[in-house]
Amino acid sequence: MNIQYDRIYPISYFYQLVFLAVIGLISNGFGQALWTPQNSGTTTNTLYGITWGGNQFVAVGNSGTILTSPDGISWTSRIINTITTFQYVAFGANVFVAAGGNSILTSSDGIAWTVRNQNSSIYGITWNNNQFVAVGGGGTILTSTNGISWTQQTSGTINTLYAVTWGNNEYVAVGVYGTILTSPNGINWTVRSSFTQNALKGIAYGNNRFYTTGWIDTIYSSADGISWNQKAKITANGATDMEAIIYRNNIFIAIGYDIIQTSSDGSLWAKSPCDSISFYGIAYGNNKFVAVGWPGKIYTLSSVAPITYQAHANNHMNQIVSVSNNTITYMLNTAAKVTMQLFDTKGRIVKTILNQRREYGVHKLSIPSTVLQGNYILSFNIEGYKSCQPITIIR
């Protein structure tokens, strides 16, 4: 392996490097996922939910707000006789189902709506090609095959449930205090041991795993929805509170307060700019992602390729400082084993360029000449802590 290892710099050099690293991160631009703002027609009403179905998007929000769009760009406000705050909307069995307050409404076209249930506070709904499952306040779980007639099920908890999804022949619901429930059919539910006391707000299934998001900038994963290993915790880059997560078109997108995170594999996450907007709902249709939030904001994304990643320092300030002239400068606050790997933009490993113990200080490492010119993702792993960033190699 063609690795050149330069001298160790004194740690007093650290302060200059931190300044340069911060400037570098700011100027990088997060160009991997370019979200485009659209005109929703409202500047005061928060949009909480969105879905795709029947060749159109339907978005819902407070004060009875319902919007429809064929493409996520041009939106039409639909007038209904309610001031209910709609928390969620889903599509299945050729009907839209919107939920909020203590009501469930349905529509075949997104324009004319009919009240179906007025006894439950619902926050999340999923459809698995056979039935709807809705979850909400006080551990409420409702099921329906058509969105019109609903049956209440016993959840085994009084904790509020925020989200539910279907995957691997199983429903998984999540809520406050780290509540997790599973069910093979939407009727019989089992409360699972929790790994956190923080609220879990969103859940999705993709890449053969369940992923859940919530408070305190975390994304957790599980292969079966039952065993959630703390070691599987993924701290997304610079995230705050994340409200929802989706897996469509081989891409994960997690959204929340001032944050959009994107990942191709659920492990490495890239932050996208979002102009200090709180996002609450996201959907995919017509070859684009559409995210909605406060105040009346709608953003669209048509492509997420190639995905790139931002490096962030951990609590010990172990980090990559710069990549220049095919040389990587990094610093360690303590002696540790360091692993650096290069991946192509599709997430495939190209080369391990370092896998050795290094001493405290600032180091330089030359990228092997056998690595061809092009765009790569540099993975920087220090005894379990991992960060990633895009780099370009020029020969």
C-alpha positions in Angstrom: 0.0 0.0 0.0 1.4 3.3 -1.0 1.0 5.3 2.2 3.2 8.1 3.2 3.1 9.2 6.8 4.2 12.7 7.6 5.5 14.0 10.9 3.2 14.6 13.9 2.4 18.2 14.4 2.3 19.7 17.9 -1.2 20.0 19.4 -0.7 23.8 19.7 -1.3 23.8 16.0 -4.8 22.6 16.8 -6.5 26.0 17.1 -5.5 27.1 13.6 -6.7 23.8 12.2 -10.1 24.0 13.9 -10.7 27.5 12.3 -9.8 26.1 8.8 -12.0 23.1 9.3 -15.0 25.2 10.2 -14.5 27.5 7.2 -14.2 24.4 5.0 -17.4 22.9 6.2 -19.3 26.1 5.8 -18.1 26.7 2.2 -18.7 23.1 1.1 -22.3 23.9 0.3 -24.0 20.6 1.0 -24.6 20.2 -2.8 -25.6 16.6 -2.7 -29.4 17.1 -2.3 -30.8 20.3 -3.8 -34.3 21.0 -2.4 -36.4 23.5 -4.2 -39.0 25.7 -2.4 -42.5 25.7 -3.9 -45.5 28.1 -3.3 -48.1 26.3 -1.2 -50.5 29.3 -1.2 -50.4 29.6 2.5 -47.9 31.4 4.8 -49.6 30.9 8.1 -50.8 27.3 8.3 -48.4 24.6 9.3 -48.5 21.5 7.1 -48.1 18.3 9.1 -48.7 15.5 6.6 -48.4 14.6 3.0 -49.0 11.5 0.8 -49.0 10.4 -2.8 -51.9 8.5 -4.4 -54.2 8.6 -7.3 -51.6 10.5 -9.4 -51.5 13.4 -7.0 -50.0 14.7 -3.7 -52.3 15.6 -0.8 -50.9 17.7 2.0 -52.8 18.5 5.3 -52.3 20.9 8.2 -53.8 23.1 10.8 -57.1 25.0 10.5 -58.5 22.4 8.2 -55.8 22.9 5.6 -55.9 20.5 2.7 -53.8 21.0 -0.5 -53.6 18.9 -3.7 -51.0 18.9 -6.5 -50.3 16.7 -9.5 -46.6 17.4 -9.4 -45.6 18.8 -6.0 -45.1 22.2 -7.6 -48.5 23.7 -8.4 -50.8 23.5 -5.4 -54.6 24.0 -5.0 -56.3 24.7 -1.6 -59.4 22.6 -1.0 -62.2 24.0 1.1 -63.8 21.8 3.8 -66.1 22.7 6.6 -63.8 22.1 9.6 -61.0 23.9 11.6 -59.5 20.6 12.6 -55.7 20.4 12.7 -54.9 17.4 10.5 -51.8 15.5 11.7 -51.5 12.9 9.0 -52.7 11.7 5.6 -52.3 8.4 3.9 -53.5 6.6 0.7 -54.8 3.1 0.2 -57.7 1.1 -1.2 -58.2 4.0 -3.7 -59.0 6.5 -0.9 -57.2 9.2 1.0 -57.5 9.1 4.8 -56.8 12.2 6.8 -56.6 12.3 10.6 -56.6 15.1 13.1 -58.3 16.2 16.3 -60.7 13.4 17.0 -61.7 12.9 13.4 -60.8 10.6 10.5 -61.9 11.8 7.1 -61.8 10.1 3.7 -61.8 11.2 0.1 -61.7 9.5 -3.3 -60.2 12.5 -5.0 -58.6 14.7 -2.4 -61.3 17.4 -3.0 -64.6 16.2 -1.4 -64.1 14.8 2.2 -66.4 12.7 4.5 -66.1 12.3 8.2 -65.8 8.6 9.2 -64.7 8.5 12.9 -64.9 11.2 15.6 -63.7 9.3 18.7 -59.9 9.0 18.3 -56.9 11.3 18.2 -54.7 9.9 15.4 -51.1 10.9 14.7 -49.9 8.2 12.2 -51.4 5.9 9.6 -49.9 3.2 7.3 -51.3 1.0 4.5 -49.9 -2.5 3.7 -51.9 -3.3 0.6 -54.6 -5.0 2.7 -55.5 -2.7 5.6 -54.9 0.6 7.2 -53.5 0.8 10.7 -53.8 4.1 12.6 -52.1 5.0 15.9 -52.6 7.9 18.3 -53.2 9.3 21.7 -53.5 7.0 24.8 -52.2 4.0 22.9 -55.0 4.1 20.4 -54.8 1.6 17.5 -57.5 1.4 14.8 -57.7 -0.9 11.7 -59.7 -0.6 8.5 -59.7 -2.4 5.2 -61.4 0.5 3.4 -60.7 3.7 5.4 -64.4 4.0 6.0 -65.2 1.5 8.8 -62.7 1.4 11.7 -62.2 -1.2 14.4 -60.4 -0.3 17.7 -57.7 -2.8 18.8 -56.0 -3.4 22.1 -52.5 -2.0 22.1 -51.4 -2.9 25.6 -50.2 0.6 26.4 -51.6 4.0 27.3 -48.7 5.9 25.9 -49.3 8.1 22.9 -48.2 6.5 19.6 -46.8 8.8 16.9 -46.1 6.5 13.9 -46.5 3.1 12.5 -45.1 1.2 9.5 -45.2 -2.2 7.8 -42.2 -4.3 6.8 -40.8 -7.8 6.9 -44.4 -9.1 7.5 -44.8 -7.0 10.6 -46.2 -3.8 11.9 -44.1 -1.6 14.2 -45.5 1.4 16.0 -43.5 3.9 18.1 -44.3 6.7 20.5 -43.6 8.6 23.7 -41.1 7.3 26.3 -39.4 5.2 23.6 -42.6 3.0 23.3 -42.3 0.3 20.7 -45.1 -2.2 19.7 -45.1 -4.9 17.1 -47.9 -6.9 15.5 -48.1 -9.5 12.7 -51.6 -8.5 11.7 -52.5 -5.1 13.2 -54.8 -6.8 15.7 -52.6 -8.6 18.2 -49.9 -6.3 19.6 -46.9 -6.8 21.8 -45.1 -4.1 23.8 -41.4 -4.5 23.3 -38.6 -3.5 25.7 -37.5 0.1 25.2 -33.9 1.2 24.6 -34.7 4.9 25.4 -37.0 7.2 27.3 -37.0 9.7 24.5 -40.0 10.1 22.2 -39.8 8.2 18.9 -41.6 10.2 16.2 -41.1 8.4 12.9 -40.5 4.9 11.6 -39.8 3.4 8.2 -38.7 0.1 6.7 -36.0 -0.2 4.1 -32.8 -2.0 3.2 -34.1 -4.9 5.3 -34.2 -3.0 8.5 -36.6 -0.8 10.5 -35.4 2.8 11.2 -36.9 5.0 13.8 -36.3 8.7 14.5 -37.1 11.1 17.4 -35.8 13.4 20.0 -32.1 14.0 20.7 -30.8 13.7 17.2 -30.9 10.0 16.8 -31.8 7.3 14.3 -32.0 3.8 15.6 -32.2 0.6 13.5 -33.4 -3.0 14.0 -33.6 -6.0 11.8 -36.9 -7.3 13.2 -38.5 -4.4 15.1 -38.0 -6.3 18.3 -34.3 -6.2 19.2 -33.1 -2.6 19.2 -29.4 -2.7 20.1 -28.1 0.5 21.6 -24.9 -0.1 19.6 -27.0 0.3 16.4 -27.8 3.9 17.3 -26.9 6.2 14.5 -26.3 9.9 15.3 -27.2 11.8 12.1 -25.0 14.7 11.3 -25.8 17.8 13.3 -29.5 16.8 13.7 -31.9 18.2 16.2 -35.3 16.6 16.7 -36.5 14.5 13.7 -40.2 14.1 13.0 -40.4 11.6 10.2 -38.5 9.2 8.0 -39.2 7.7 4.6 -37.6 5.0 2.4 -38.4 5.3 -1.3 -36.5 4.9 -4.5 -33.6 3.3 -2.6 -33.1 6.4 -0.5 -33.7 7.2 3.2 -34.8 10.7 4.1 -35.3 11.9 7.7 -36.8 15.3 8.4 -37.4 17.5 11.5 -36.6 20.8 13.1 -34.3 22.7 10.8 -33.0 19.4 9.4 -33.1 17.1 6.4 -30.9 14.0 6.4 -30.3 11.7 3.4 -28.8 8.2 3.3 -28.5 5.5 0.7 -27.9 2.7 3.3 -29.3 4.0 6.6 -25.8 4.1 8.1 -24.1 7.2 6.6 -26.2 10.3 6.6 -25.8 13.6 4.7 -27.3 16.9 5.8 -29.1 19.2 3.4 -29.8 22.9 3.8 -33.4 23.8 4.8 -33.4 27.5 5.7 -34.4 27.1 9.3 -37.7 25.3 8.5 -39.4 22.8 10.7 -40.4 19.9 8.6 -43.1 17.4 9.7 -44.1 15.3 6.7 -42.6 13.8 3.6 -43.8 11.7 0.7 -42.5 10.3 -2.6 -44.4 10.3 -6.0 -44.1 11.5 -9.6 -40.3 10.9 -9.4 -39.7 13.3 -6.6 -39.7 13.7 -2.8 -41.9 16.4 -1.3 -41.4 17.7 2.3 -43.9 19.9 4.2 -43.7 22.0 7.3 -43.9 25.3 9.0 -45.0 27.9 8.1 -46.8 26.5 5.0 -43.5 25.4 3.5 -43.3 22.9 0.7 -39.9 21.7 -0.7 -39.3 19.3 -3.6 -36.3 17.1 -4.4 -36.0 15.3 -7.8 -32.7 13.6 -7.3 -30.3 12.6 -4.6 -27.2 11.4 -6.5 -24.5 11.3 -5.8 -24.9 11.3 -2.1 -22.0 12.9 -0.2 -21.4 13.2 3.5 -20.2 15.9 5.9 -17.6 15.2 8.6 -18.4 16.3 12.2 -16.0 16.3 15.2 -16.9 14.2 18.1 -16.6 15.2 21.8 -12.8 14.5 21.7 -12.3 16.7 18.6 -10.9 13.7 16.7 -11.5 14.8 13.1 -10.4 15.2 9.5 -9.2 18.8 9.2 -8.7 19.1 5.4 -8.1 17.1 2.2 -5.8 19.0 -0.2 -3.5 17.9 -3.0 -4.5 14.3 -2.3 -3.2 14.6 1.3 -5.5 14.1 4.3 -4.8 16.1 7.4 -6.4 14.8 10.6 -6.0 15.2 14.3 -6.4 13.0 17.4 -7.0 14.1 20.9 -5.6 10.8 22.2 -3.8 7.8 20.8 -6.3 5.5 19.0 -6.7 3.0 16.2 -7.7 4.9 13.1 -9.4 3.4 10.0 -9.8 5.3 6.8 -11.6 3.9 3.8 -12.6 5.3 0.4 -16.0 4.5 -1.1 -17.4 5.4 -4.5 -20.5 7.5 -4.8 -22.7 4.4 -4.8 -21.4 3.3 -1.4 -19.1 0.6 -2.6 -15.7 0.3 -0.9 -12.7 1.2 -3.1 -9.7 1.0 -0.7 -8.7 0.9 2.9 -6.0 3.5 3.1 -5.2 3.3 6.8 -6.0 0.8 9.6 -3.4 1.3 12.3 -3.0 2.8 15.7 -1.8 6.5 15.7 -0.6 8.8 18.4 -2.0 12.0 19.8 -1.5 15.0 17.6 -2.0 16.2 14.0 -1.1 13.9 11.2 -0.9 13.9 7.4 -1.6 10.9 5.1 -1.1 10.7 1.3 -3.8 9.0 -0.7 -2.3 6.1 -2.6 -1.5 6.7 -6.2 -3.3 3.5 -7.1 -6.6 5.3 -6.4 -7.8 6.8 -9.6 -9.0 10.4 -10.2 -12.7 11.0 -9.3 -15.2 11.7 -6.6 -15.2 9.6 -3.4 -16.6 9.3 0.1 -13.9 9.3 2.8 -14.9 7.3 5.9 -13.0 8.2 9.1 -13.4 5.7 12.0 -11.8 6.0 15.4 -12.6 3.1 17.6 -16.3 3.1 16.9 -16.8 6.8 16.1 -17.4 7.3 12.4 -17.6 10.4 10.2 -17.7 10.8 6.5 -17.1 13.5 3.9 -16.9 13.9 0.1 -13.5 14.3 -1.5 -12.3 14.7 -5.1 -9.0 13.1 -6.1 -7.2 14.9 -9.0 -4.2 13.2 -10.7 
